[in-house]
Amino acid sequence: MKTKALAHYIFFTFSLLCYSTMLFSQSTFKNPLLPSGADPFSTYHKGYYYYTHTVQNKLVLWKTKNLENLATAEKKVIWTPPENTKYSKEIWAPEFHFINGKWYCYFAADDGNNNNHRMYVLENTSEDPFKGEWIFKGKIAAWPDRWAIDGNVFEYKNQWYMIWSGWEGDNNSQQNIYMAKLKNPWTIERNRVLLAEPTYNWEKQGDLDDDLNPAHVNVNEGPQYLENNGRIFIVFSASGCWTDSYSLGLIEFNGENILDSQSWTKQAKPIFTKSEKNSVYAPGHNSFFKSPNGKEDWILYHANSNPYEGCGEKRSPRMQKISWNNDGTPNLGIPLSTDTNIVTP
């Protein structure tokens, strides 16, 4: 009897030791992932994350097994625009997508005049985006052709779509979220559809008294497609990026026709906002990714570590795991501090 009890004790102790070793051997990291980098985006392909963010004058791609290792990851300038074109300057919010066996890069750019911002596409037929040649396919625009930035593409029921942030007319009055059907990865097939526009106070925060630098404060931008268990969402950024009130909102598809604006419903409150307690300000322009095993959902976003740091180079890329509420909507949590140890995806 004593021998049997001793055996159970030894087994229990060994199991506890193994569990503790596994628990404490989990690797961790702290935000930010890099000192600077706005509009972070990543794509997972054949065991690697391909990451990018806004660099302004070129397109840069990082390659890594784990996104927490971005600081030491391989990186490459994959494209530099020719001078004196309509897309030579202010290159914003690039995204890389692998579609039908080819790589495509979507980005917004202009000629130095923000009023001329439009979206453009590059194509690479190589399986490895660090190899092959990136070919400029041209501008991708809906009708009417208006100011447009922050393009994101997704597939729904075997059809590809693009969502982006744009102006209703030719003047800088407010930014709305639009959607259109894609004929192919570099061509919009139909007219744009308005999905969301700033309606709540939290979407309209900004400086109204700066006569030297007037700017619209009604902003919906940076839309990102998110799906879970058949539920379709778009997470977007709201208010001026130059304010600490920059935050994330949510609209959900709840109809039959994804191109019907009446089929989308906006949540009345933001789902991800600044945390003064954790010293995280202006969290926004996010993207989503899954852990390498495909079981965890994570958010990539940029934020400042101090108030009033605005839209400049102090914005840094960060990531944290997200969960799902009982009603099926995403729970992004609270932006974690730069002192928090986060378990690696």
C-alpha positions as CSV (number, residue, x, y, z in Angstrom):
1,M,0.0,0.0,0.0
2,K,2.8,2.3,0.9
3,T,4.6,1.5,-2.3
4,K,1.5,2.3,-4.4
5,A,1.0,5.6,-2.6
6,L,4.6,6.5,-3.1
7,A,4.3,5.7,-6.9
8,H,1.2,8.1,-7.1
9,Y,3.2,10.8,-5.3
10,I,6.1,10.4,-7.6
11,F,3.9,10.5,-10.7
12,F,2.0,13.6,-9.4
13,T,5.3,15.4,-8.6
14,F,6.7,14.6,-12.0
15,S,3.6,15.8,-13.8
16,L,3.6,19.0,-11.8
17,L,7.2,19.6,-12.6
18,C,6.7,19.0,-16.3
19,Y,3.7,21.4,-16.4
20,S,5.7,24.1,-14.5
21,T,8.6,23.7,-16.9
22,M,6.3,24.0,-19.9
23,L,4.6,27.0,-18.4
24,F,7.7,28.9,-17.6
25,S,9.5,27.9,-20.8
26,Q,6.9,29.8,-22.9
27,S,8.6,32.7,-24.7
28,T,7.3,36.2,-24.1
29,F,7.8,39.6,-25.6
30,K,6.9,43.2,-24.9
31,N,5.4,45.9,-27.1
32,P,6.4,47.7,-29.3
33,L,7.6,45.4,-31.9
34,L,9.7,48.1,-33.6
35,P,10.6,51.7,-32.4
36,S,8.4,53.1,-35.2
37,G,6.0,52.0,-37.9
38,A,2.4,53.1,-38.6
39,D,-0.3,51.1,-40.3
40,P,1.1,47.6,-39.6
41,F,0.0,44.7,-41.7
42,S,1.1,41.0,-42.0
43,T,0.3,38.0,-44.2
44,Y,1.1,34.4,-43.2
45,H,2.3,32.2,-46.1
46,K,4.1,28.8,-46.0
47,G,5.5,29.2,-42.5
48,Y,6.5,32.9,-42.6
49,Y,4.9,36.1,-41.7
50,Y,5.4,38.9,-44.3
51,Y,5.0,42.2,-42.5
52,T,5.0,45.8,-43.7
53,H,4.1,49.3,-42.5
54,T,4.1,52.8,-43.9
55,V,7.6,54.0,-44.8
56,Q,6.4,57.0,-46.9
57,N,8.9,56.8,-49.9
58,K,9.1,53.1,-50.7
59,L,7.7,49.7,-50.0
60,V,9.6,47.5,-47.4
61,L,8.8,43.9,-46.6
62,W,9.9,41.9,-43.5
63,K,10.0,38.1,-43.3
64,T,9.9,36.2,-40.0
65,K,8.8,33.0,-38.4
66,N,7.4,35.0,-35.4
67,L,6.3,38.7,-35.5
68,E,7.7,39.4,-32.1
69,N,11.2,39.1,-33.8
70,L,10.6,41.9,-36.3
71,A,13.6,43.8,-34.9
72,T,15.9,41.1,-36.2
73,A,13.9,39.9,-39.1
74,E,15.1,39.8,-42.7
75,K,13.8,42.8,-44.7
76,K,13.9,44.1,-48.2
77,V,13.0,47.2,-50.2
78,I,10.8,45.6,-52.8
79,W,9.8,48.7,-54.7
80,T,10.8,52.3,-55.0
81,P,8.5,54.6,-57.1
82,P,9.8,56.4,-60.1
83,E,10.2,60.2,-59.6
84,N,7.7,62.7,-60.8
85,T,4.6,60.5,-61.1
86,K,1.2,60.6,-59.5
87,Y,2.4,57.9,-57.1
88,S,5.9,59.0,-56.2
89,K,5.2,60.3,-52.7
90,E,3.3,59.8,-49.5
91,I,3.1,56.1,-49.8
92,W,0.7,55.0,-47.1
93,A,-0.7,51.7,-45.6
94,P,0.7,49.0,-47.9
95,E,-0.7,45.5,-47.8
96,F,0.6,42.3,-49.3
97,H,-1.8,39.6,-50.3
98,F,-1.3,36.2,-52.0
99,I,-4.2,35.7,-54.5
100,N,-4.6,32.9,-57.0
101,G,-0.9,32.0,-56.8
102,K,0.5,35.5,-57.2
103,W,1.5,38.3,-54.8
104,Y,-0.2,41.7,-54.9
105,C,0.7,44.8,-53.0
106,Y,-1.9,47.5,-52.5
107,F,-0.9,51.0,-51.4
108,A,-2.0,54.6,-51.5
109,A,0.2,57.3,-52.9
110,D,0.2,60.8,-54.4
111,D,2.5,63.4,-56.2
112,G,3.1,65.4,-53.0
113,N,-0.4,66.9,-53.0
114,N,-2.7,65.0,-50.6
115,N,-5.7,65.9,-52.7
116,N,-4.4,63.5,-55.3
117,H,-4.1,60.4,-53.1
118,R,-5.3,57.3,-54.9
119,M,-4.7,53.5,-54.5
120,Y,-2.3,51.5,-56.7
121,V,-1.3,47.8,-57.2
122,L,1.9,45.8,-57.8
123,E,2.0,42.2,-58.9
124,N,4.7,39.5,-58.4
125,T,4.3,36.0,-59.9
126,S,7.0,34.5,-57.7
127,E,6.0,32.2,-54.9
128,D,8.5,34.0,-52.7
129,P,7.7,37.8,-52.5
130,F,11.4,38.4,-51.8
131,K,12.2,37.1,-55.3
132,G,10.8,37.7,-58.7
133,E,9.9,41.1,-60.1
134,W,7.3,43.5,-58.8
135,I,5.3,44.9,-61.8
136,F,3.3,48.1,-61.4
137,K,-0.2,47.2,-62.6
138,G,-1.6,50.8,-62.2
139,K,-4.2,52.6,-60.3
140,I,-7.2,50.7,-58.8
141,A,-10.2,53.0,-58.6
142,A,-14.0,52.7,-58.4
143,W,-16.5,55.0,-60.0
144,P,-16.6,57.8,-59.1
145,D,-12.8,58.1,-58.9
146,R,-12.2,60.1,-55.7
147,W,-9.5,60.5,-53.0
148,A,-8.8,57.0,-51.6
149,I,-6.5,55.4,-49.1
150,D,-6.2,52.3,-46.9
151,G,-7.3,49.6,-49.3
152,N,-7.9,46.1,-47.9
153,V,-9.1,43.1,-50.0
154,F,-10.9,40.0,-48.9
155,E,-12.7,37.0,-50.4
156,Y,-16.3,36.2,-49.6
157,K,-18.2,33.4,-51.3
158,N,-15.6,32.9,-54.0
159,Q,-15.6,36.6,-54.9
160,W,-13.0,39.2,-54.0
161,Y,-13.9,42.7,-52.7
162,M,-12.0,45.8,-51.7
163,I,-12.8,48.2,-48.9
164,W,-11.1,51.5,-48.3
165,S,-11.4,55.0,-46.9
166,G,-12.4,57.9,-49.3
167,W,-14.0,61.2,-49.8
168,E,-17.5,61.6,-51.0
169,G,-16.6,64.4,-53.4
170,D,-13.5,66.3,-54.4
171,N,-13.1,68.2,-51.1
172,N,-11.6,67.2,-47.8
173,S,-14.7,67.2,-45.8
174,Q,-14.9,63.8,-44.2
175,Q,-13.6,60.2,-44.7
176,N,-16.0,57.3,-45.3
177,I,-15.7,53.6,-45.7
178,Y,-16.5,52.3,-49.1
179,M,-16.6,48.8,-50.8
180,A,-16.6,47.5,-54.3
181,K,-16.4,44.2,-56.2
182,L,-13.2,43.2,-57.9
183,K,-13.1,42.1,-61.5
184,N,-9.5,40.9,-60.9
185,P,-6.9,41.7,-58.3
186,W,-6.0,45.1,-59.9
187,T,-9.5,46.2,-61.3
188,I,-12.6,47.3,-59.5
189,E,-15.7,46.1,-61.4
190,R,-18.5,48.2,-60.2
191,N,-19.4,51.5,-58.6
192,R,-18.4,52.0,-54.9
193,V,-20.9,51.4,-52.1
194,L,-20.9,53.5,-48.9
195,L,-20.6,51.2,-45.9
196,A,-20.0,53.6,-43.0
197,E,-19.5,57.3,-42.3
198,P,-18.8,59.2,-39.1
199,T,-22.0,59.6,-37.1
200,Y,-21.0,59.4,-33.5
201,N,-19.1,61.9,-31.4
202,W,-16.2,59.5,-30.9
203,E,-15.7,59.4,-34.7
204,K,-15.4,63.2,-34.9
205,Q,-12.6,64.1,-32.5
206,G,-9.9,66.6,-33.7
207,D,-8.6,70.1,-33.5
208,L,-11.1,72.6,-34.8
209,D,-9.2,75.8,-33.9
210,D,-6.0,75.4,-35.9
211,D,-6.4,78.0,-38.6
212,L,-2.9,77.4,-39.9
213,N,-3.6,73.7,-40.4
214,P,-7.3,73.1,-40.9
215,A,-8.3,69.5,-41.2
216,H,-11.5,67.5,-41.3
217,V,-12.3,65.7,-38.0
218,N,-15.0,63.3,-39.2
219,V,-12.9,60.3,-40.0
220,N,-13.5,56.6,-40.8
221,E,-10.4,55.0,-42.2
222,G,-8.1,51.9,-42.1
223,P,-10.9,49.3,-42.7
224,Q,-10.0,45.7,-42.0
225,Y,-12.0,42.6,-42.8
226,L,-12.5,40.1,-39.9
227,E,-14.5,36.8,-40.0
228,N,-15.3,34.3,-37.2
229,N,-17.7,31.4,-37.3
230,G,-19.5,32.8,-40.4
231,R,-19.9,36.3,-38.9
232,I,-18.5,39.1,-41.0
233,F,-17.0,42.3,-39.5
234,I,-15.1,45.3,-40.6
235,V,-13.0,47.0,-37.9
236,F,-12.1,50.6,-38.8
237,S,-10.2,53.6,-37.3
238,A,-12.1,56.7,-36.3
239,S,-11.3,60.4,-35.5
240,G,-8.2,62.3,-36.4
241,C,-5.0,60.3,-36.2
242,W,-3.3,63.4,-34.7
243,T,-5.5,63.1,-31.6
244,D,-5.2,60.8,-28.6
245,S,-8.9,59.9,-29.3
246,Y,-8.0,57.9,-32.4
247,S,-9.7,54.5,-31.8
248,L,-11.3,51.5,-33.4
249,G,-14.9,51.0,-34.3
250,L,-16.9,48.0,-35.7
251,I,-19.5,47.4,-38.3
252,E,-21.1,44.0,-39.0
253,F,-22.7,42.4,-42.0
254,N,-26.2,41.1,-41.2
255,G,-28.0,40.9,-44.4
256,E,-28.1,39.0,-47.7
257,N,-26.2,41.3,-50.1
258,I,-22.7,42.2,-48.9
259,L,-22.8,45.2,-51.3
260,D,-26.0,46.6,-49.8
261,S,-25.1,49.4,-47.4
262,Q,-28.3,48.6,-45.4
263,S,-26.9,45.2,-44.6
264,W,-24.2,46.7,-42.4
265,T,-24.7,47.8,-38.8
266,K,-22.3,50.0,-36.8
267,Q,-21.7,49.6,-33.1
268,A,-22.6,52.7,-31.2
269,K,-19.4,52.7,-29.1
270,P,-15.7,52.1,-30.0
271,I,-14.2,48.7,-29.3
272,F,-10.6,49.7,-28.8
273,T,-9.5,53.0,-27.2
274,K,-6.5,54.7,-25.5
275,S,-5.5,53.5,-22.0
276,E,-4.0,56.3,-19.9
277,K,-3.3,53.7,-17.2
278,N,-1.2,51.7,-19.6
279,S,0.3,54.8,-21.3
280,V,-1.1,53.8,-24.7
281,Y,-2.5,56.6,-26.8
282,A,-4.2,56.8,-30.2
283,P,-4.3,53.1,-30.9
284,G,-5.5,52.5,-34.4
285,H,-5.0,51.5,-38.0
286,N,-4.9,47.8,-37.2
287,S,-4.8,44.5,-39.0
288,F,-5.5,40.9,-37.8
289,F,-3.5,37.7,-38.0
290,K,-3.7,34.1,-36.6
291,S,-1.0,32.3,-34.6
292,P,1.2,29.8,-36.6
293,N,-1.1,27.0,-35.4
294,G,-4.2,28.8,-36.6
295,K,-5.9,28.6,-33.2
296,E,-5.3,32.2,-31.8
297,D,-6.6,35.5,-33.2
298,W,-4.3,38.5,-32.8
299,I,-4.4,42.2,-33.6
300,L,-1.6,44.3,-35.0
301,Y,-2.0,48.1,-34.4
302,H,0.0,51.2,-34.0
303,A,0.0,53.6,-31.0
304,N,1.9,56.2,-29.1
305,S,3.4,55.9,-25.7
306,N,2.7,59.5,-24.7
307,P,-0.1,61.9,-25.1
308,Y,-0.1,64.5,-28.0
309,E,2.4,62.7,-30.1
310,G,0.2,62.8,-33.2
311,C,0.6,61.1,-36.5
312,G,4.4,61.1,-36.8
313,E,7.2,58.6,-36.5
314,K,6.6,58.0,-32.8
315,R,3.7,55.7,-33.7
316,S,5.0,52.1,-33.1
317,P,3.6,48.7,-34.1
318,R,2.2,46.5,-31.3
319,M,0.3,43.2,-31.1
320,Q,-1.8,41.4,-28.6
321,K,-4.2,38.4,-28.5
322,I,-7.9,39.0,-28.9
323,S,-10.9,37.0,-27.8
324,W,-14.6,36.7,-28.8
325,N,-17.6,37.9,-26.8
326,N,-20.5,35.6,-26.0
327,D,-22.6,37.4,-28.7
328,G,-19.9,36.5,-31.3
329,T,-18.4,40.0,-31.7
330,P,-14.6,40.5,-31.3
331,N,-13.2,41.5,-27.9
332,L,-10.0,43.4,-28.5
333,G,-9.4,44.1,-24.8
334,I,-7.4,47.1,-23.5
335,P,-4.1,48.2,-25.1
336,L,-1.3,46.5,-23.1
337,S,1.5,48.6,-21.6
338,T,5.0,48.4,-22.8
339,D,5.9,46.7,-19.5
340,T,3.6,43.8,-20.0
341,N,5.1,40.4,-20.8
342,I,3.0,38.8,-23.6
343,V,3.1,35.1,-24.4
344,T,4.3,34.5,-27.9
345,P,1.6,33.5,-30.5
